[in-house]
Amino acid sequence: MDLSVAPREDFPYDRIPNGRNYKWGKGTVPEFFYYYKDRVIWGLTARILNHFLEVTEAAKSN
């Protein structure tokens, strides 16, 4: 998933370097989908599940 920042008009630009000309970063975040029976697990829940699976796989390796 591509991410970009779009602050609202009431953002306190006067409190950050370069104010309204601040160079906002962009990035990407992987999006995970898991299927369980007739359900789709996605979003934050899928990210937590993915992390759990990575941790348990790493523990099996040790």
N, C-alpha and C positions, 0 to 999 in steps of 0.2 A: 504494500500500500504506500503510495506517495503521500508525504506530509509537507504542508507549507503553513506558515503562520500568517494570519490575517487578523490583527488586533482590531477591536471595536473602536469606534470614534472616541469613547471616553477613556481610552488607555492613557496612562500618565506618561506621555512621551517626554515630558520635561525632566523625568527622573532617570532617563537612560542616555548613554553616550550617543551623540548625533541626533537625538530626538526623532522626528519623523523620518529622517534619512538613515536610521539605523539599518544595517544590512542583516536582515533576518536570514537564518539558515533554512535549508531544505533537507529532507532526508527520506529514507524509505524504511518501512517496518514490515517484517514478514507477517502475513495473515494466515492463521491456522484454522483448519476446519476438521472436525472429527465427527464421525457418524456413529451413533449408538441407537440401535433399533430404529424407530421412526423419528429420531431427533437429530438435530444438527447442533453441535457444540462449536461456538465460534466466539470471536471477540476476546475480552479479558479472561473469560472462563477457559477458552482454548489455550491462551497464552500460559495460564497457570498450569493447566494439564500438561502442556508441552514441557514446561520447566520440570514438573514432577517426573515425567517420563525420562527426561535427560538425566536427572539426579539419580533415579533408580537404576538406569542403565549403567551409569558411571560406577555406582556402588557394586553392581554385579561384576564389573571388570576388575575390581580390587580384591 
